Amino acid sequence: MSKKLLLAAVVPLVILALVVSPVLAVPPEHLPPSGFTWDPEPLVDCSEYGEDYDFVIEWTTEATLEGEVLYNSDGSFKKLLEHVSGERIFENIETHKQVSGSFSFTEVYTEGDYWAEPIHHGLEIRLAVPGYGVVFLQTGTIDYYLTWNGEFIEEVVFTAGPKDWTDEEYSMLCAALAD
């Protein structure tokens, strides 16, 4: 009989805990969409990929970010979830010929005392050029490990999927912008 009484007392407490615990949780902070543009910066000297390629390619990124910050039940930071999308524009700085490709990925960002670890999942760049097909593709997962010593130091610790960007496979991109 005492087991039935104990069970009768414990079950309502468990149900009450399940109902009350979400109320005690810290709600996520929603980040409204925001846009930004990275100024053009050199990407690759194409002379490394062919003797007729005496030019540099610069790239510009136009992006939109939106997401949410998640907190632990004590209110401390747990992780940042962001959706990042936009367009990357590649330009031959001699002829000003341009090609562009879109991107859309999710970034999961966790943080420690002196490090950070963002993980990207999705399409970081897909660039298709008429007559060439897909000349630049980076997709899948990339796990970065960031440290700070007065400036960010980025190390790729895990990658899966085609990675023209991190493997620096710029030969087809140079060929597409050489014409």
Number of C-alpha atoms within 10 A of each C-alpha: 6 7 8 9 9 10 12 11 11 12 11 11 12 11 10 11 11 11 11 11 10 11 9 10 13 14 14 16 12 14 14 10 12 11 13 11 13 11 10 14 12 14 15 19 16 22 14 14 17 12 8 11 17 15 19 18 25 19 21 18 21 16 18 17 17 16 20 15 16 18 17 13 14 9 12 10 14 15 18 20 19 21 18 22 21 19 20 21 17 25 23 25 15 11 11 12 14 15 17 17 19 18 21 20 20 21 22 17 18 15 14 10 6 9 13 16 21 19 21 23 18 18 19 25 23 19 20 18 16 8 7 11 11 14 19 21 20 21 22 16 21 22 19 19 17 18 17 11 7 6 8 11 12 13 12 13 12 11 16 12 13 14 19 18 14 11 9 11 15 20 18 16 25 26 16 20 22 18 9
